[in-house]
Amino acid sequence: MAFTLRQLQFFIAAAEAGSVSGAAKALSISQSSVTEAIQALEGDLGVVLFDRQPRGLLITHKGSAFLRHARQILADVSAARTAFRDEAEEVAGRLSLGVTSLVAGYVLSDILQRFRRAFPRIELNVIEDTGDYLQHLLIGGELDVAVMLTSSVRDRMALHVETLVVSPYRLWLPLGDPLAQQEAIALEELSGRPMIQLMVDEIEESMKRLTNALPVKPTIAFRTRSVEAVRSLVATGAGLAILPSLVYRPWSLEGDRIDIRDVSGDLPSVQVGLAWRKGAPLSGPALNFVRSAQAGLAEG
């Protein structure tokens, strides 16, 4: 039996909430409905979408890949329903957009290019700041939408959050490092190794939790807020780094190669998407931006 749009909606909600109970609460339905939808979807696809854990659901690699397809399908359906609604008028207006620094460098340009091409008359005002401050501006009505790390959004009661990209953490290491001969590296193998720490958004806290769990703490050789600095330091052998694959590039600015490997163990993931204030309808420009971002990130 082919899967349904409803099953896709339940699957996306479970992936974003990280639990059946969280998805059921967000959708205002029973937990059994979410569970049955996910099981039916897994049966139809023939893959396991989630690892069931005592504290919730952990999306699998195949589940993460299907998540992009599911969002694209729903975005296409939404676009098909509204394709001719506003065709008679050229959309104009103003959009106040927030973005965090990490997202600005790796996600925003593609979204803005798509949006400006589709809606050239909308005036854009973009603010780059920390995730906490952007949440403050959203709740206060000073921003329409923010593109940010949705995994770090704290006030889920006041903000609507839609995750569009899930990026796992992976190990960055210099060319020729002995660990590069392995396809997957145990977290314990990093004990005692010098590490480069990125001090951006939630990444700093995630890495502190990981390294605190190691029997022998790695040495933090360098702390920086620059991803480019991390690349250069790793490439030249100053240390290793654990960062989301979203920001990985195989070369430093100096042209030195950087390898990347999976790390076995309970590593977090970074979630990138959109946030806007609950309880207030999105303006026309904001709604169009949300739809454009949904389509753009789903394709990526």
Sequence and secondary structure as in RCSB ss.txt:
>XXXX:A:sequence
MAFTLRQLQFFIAAAEAGSVSGAAKALSISQSSVTEAIQALEGDLGVVLFDRQPRGLLITHKGSAFLRHARQILA
DVSAARTAFRDEAEEVAGRLSLGVTSLVAGYVLSDILQRFRRAFPRIELNVIEDTGDYLQHLLIGGELDVAVMLT
SSVRDRMALHVETLVVSPYRLWLPLGDPLAQQEAIALEELSGRPMIQLMVDEIEESMKRLTNALPVKPTIAFRTR
SVEAVRSLVATGAGLAILPSLVYRPWSLEGDRIDIRDVSGDLPSVQVGLAWRKGAPLSGPALNFVRSAQAGLAEG
>XXXX:A:secstr
    HHHHHHHHHHHHHSSHHHHHHHHTS HHHHHHHHHHHHHHHTS  EEEETTEEEE HHHHHHHHHHHHHHH
HHHHHHHTTTTTTS   EEEEEEE HHHHHHTHHHHHHHHHHH TTEEEEEEE  HHHHHHHHHTTS SEEEEEG
GG   TTTEEEEEEEEEEEEEEEETT GGGGSSEEEGGGGTT EEEEE STTHHHHHHHHHHTSSS  EEEEEES
 HHHHHHHHHTTS BEEEEGGG  SB TTS BEEEEEEESS  EEEEEEEEETTS   HHHHHHHHHHHHHHHH 
